[in-house]
Amino acid sequence: MNFSIDKITLLAIAIPMVALLLVGYISYENTIQFIQRDAIADRLDLINQRVEHLGSTITDAETGQRGFIITNRPDYLEPYGLAVRDIDKQLANLNVLVNSKPLNQQISLNEMNVLKGLIEAKMAELNQTIMLRQSHGLNATLPMILSNRGKILMDKIRTITADIQTQLRYALSSTTLKTQNYAQAMTRIIVITTLAAAAITGVSVFVIDRGIYKRHLAVQKRLETEVEKRTEELQTVNNQLLTANEQLKLHDRMQQEFINIAAHELRTPAQSILGYAELAMTDPPIEIKSFIDAIYRNAFRIQKLTKDILDVTRIESHRLTLNKINFDLKQIILDVIEDAKLKLVSEGRNKIKLEFKNGMKAGEGVDHSDDIFVRGDKDRIMQVISNLLDNALKFTSEGVISIAVARRKGEEEIAVLCIQDTGSGIDPEIFPRLFTKFSTKSFSGTGLGLYISKNIIEAHGGRIWAQNNDQGKHGATFYFSLPLAV
């Protein structure tokens, strides 16, 4: 098949244009899918919050009923009355959310109906008990109380609620995974299509150049002029790309600045809330003590979250700075343990014991000398130890958590620290992504602590790792190493 130069040129322009249009269409379709998946994830999270709120409302109603039966004081019926007025509205709203498309394919509607029936039975049982107490006194309610019917109903409600929340978490995880797959597929298709368009363009230009060179030397000069012109155009495009790249860098800086500003703005009110909550915790009325404790815990979480966000931002933008000095690693460990002990006392967790061990198991190359000085950022290393200790406390309900440190000799002398707990161990499925962002978010917290710790230790030239004790039957142990001070 013979093509003229004009036809070849037309193909060289048309094929990349078609490829770029295809890239644009694929990007558009995947963006729509991404938005839809994100909306579904938001709706699933909202349903989960409503289910938790519904369980809390029923618990408040039961608490008010118990208080009234024991004391016969009408003011104990206030939470019960509020629950009665609010629970039907909560059920209706939850039903609308669950039955909306496509969420009705994600959640078992049968379990929602069962939960509704159990709640109605529970509220009827509470109402009947209250009416008996009002009309016939405390003794009339004892048979109903001793029958354990109310407890059985409440246990069933909690079980159904837990099942529904498990479904919601699974659906949310599945939706998130699909969203990530869409994004990865879109990236691969765009890259492949763009490279193919570039290759086709290059081949087309080569054919044009060779055909002209063979046929007419006179035309070559004119083409050289055209090439120079195209080169100038390419230079112009290159300059435009450089400008666009600078704009993208500016946008990235603005985004980082926004995150920093948002985190700093969150830190200030969180600190104020913590301060007021600490003042309110001084001899508070018993009926609001749990609320004050909840305010303090959540304000503390917000404060830690903002700090973690700022750290992740610094890490990913390569702006994590270290103020390195020589310091005694053992003293840092003792300070962290002391703070953790105070926290355990305040939380009433007296079944956990914290202890410090000088040195690890005996072995070749291990030095148990008292002085272990390392060179690094003292505050950052304390942050890592606190993160690892908080992680151990999170998964340990009772037993001993020990921290040990020793020198280890090899090609170079290093300090090795380990934190061993007696908790639930590490799920083998999580091990490959244990130190990545959000790897443990499904359990509690933000899932950023281990990711931040890994980057801090590696920035010091050290290493961090973990292992299960006895295949996870007796907890887990986290290690990290640091260069010794010269």
Secondary structure, DSSP 8 states (H G I E B T S, - for coil): ----HHHHHHHHHHHHHHHHHHHHHHHHHHHHHHHHHHHHHHHHHHHHHHHHHHHHHHHHHHHHHHHHHHH--GGGHHHHHHHHHHHHHHHHHHHHHHHSTTGGGTS-HHHHHHHHHHHHHHHHHHHHHHHHHHHH-HHHHHHHHHTTHHHHHHHHHHHHHHHHHHHHHHHHHHHHHHHHHHHHHHHHHHHHHHHHHHHHHHHHHHHHHHHHHHH-HHHHHHHHHHHHHHHHHHHHHHHHHHHHHHHHHHHHHHHHHHHHHHHHHHHHHHHHHHHHHHHHTSS--HHHHHHHHHHHHHHHHHHHHHHHHHHHHHHHTT-----EEEEEHHHHHHHHHHHHHHHHHHHT-TTEEEEEEES-S--TTEE--S--EEEEEHHHHHHHHHHHHHHHHHT-SSEEEEEEEEEE-SSS-EEEEEEE--SS---TTTGGGTTSTTTTTTTSS-S-HHHHHHHHHHHTT-EEEEEESTTTTT-EEEEEEEEB--
